């Protein structure tokens, strides 16, 4: 398994353009963000050993929202008074938290953490397609088309021929992860105008709050009031999902965006799957097959082609 991961990663990085300029601090923060988000797949699996899907999602978004609002309060950041932002936070919470988190957690009941992380890396592919449909300045160039095509080829290879021949819970789990990636793509496009001008911490806190509003009634209807009588390992996983993978991760994300720009920040997409794969192998003895490793390599190449910036052209960083 380790050899397959190493071979796939080296193949992908051969096609990675050199970053424009990343300071040692930005590299350290980028590595930390990759470790945090890579660990989320392992934490999801650990939390599912004692709690239901919507319990895990609700406690994650609620914990993250509380911590970020505390951060906003301590820093005395400006909070918008316009009531229209309440609706926008609800939409962002639905598209960027409630839907994708629920699909990913449910999908991980049926597929390994490593494969889930690989399929989740297709978010940038879906984001480019959705943006091209919505915005005139995001039209698909030949470079973007080739990157998307190679990326989708990697997704198909990672899923494997067995899933394409028949439909079962494993196939449904894979489709759930892809559905989450599609939802992230819509969220990124919507955020381009919906939360423009807001401080990132405020936008993230409002978005997580919106996610909690959507998730709570579904939790009560499907799973009832959580008993909260969980094993320490389950509590630890859920606390990490809320504190680390939500609140801390968003703060790191926007800090890296300011330091290194969106193009360099996209490198985290390539760093997350190897971390999730190795963590799943070390803790749960999950095994990565050759099709998954090859699929990740193709997907990584497609993402780097998609994110490559044209020479002699400076483009402003985009806030997802």
KAPE-V511069 format. One record per run of one state. SS is the DSSP state (hx for helix, st for strand, lp for the rest). FROM is the first residue (numbers start at 1). TO is the last residue. If there is no record, write none. Layout:
BEGIN
<<SS,FROM,TO> <SS,FROM,TO>>
END
This chain:
BEGIN
<<lp,1,1> <hx,2,14> <lp,15,23> <hx,24,47> <lp,48,52> <hx,53,75> <lp,76,83> <hx,84,107> <lp,108,112> <hx,113,120> <lp,121,122> <hx,123,134> <lp,135,135> <hx,136,138> <lp,139,141> <hx,142,159> <lp,160,160> <hx,161,165> <lp,166,168> <hx,169,194> <lp,195,199> <hx,200,222> <lp,223,231> <hx,232,265> <lp,266,267> <hx,268,284> <lp,285,289> <hx,290,307> <lp,308,320>>
END
